[in-house]
Amino acid sequence: MTEVWGKIGSAAGAVYTSFVGKSPATAAEVKKKTKLDDAMLYMALGWLAREGKAHMTTEKNTLMVKILE
């Protein structure tokens, strides 16, 4: 189980470093830039949201992600 948490933490780190301080991006843009699969992307976003480092909204049925400092 520890291995899974390590992978999620690494994925969250990749999302954070790629998008911190930048304009909101779509989940598809985050996925493309980080090369994460859907499951790992959403687990990483959940991790960041739980830590207060990600804010997500929906605009026209599209998930928008803003990574906070």
Secondary structure, 3 states (H helix, E strand, C coil): CHHHHHHHHHHHHHHHHHHCCCCCEEHHHHHHHHCCCHHHHHHHHHHHHHCCCEEEEEECCEEEEEECC
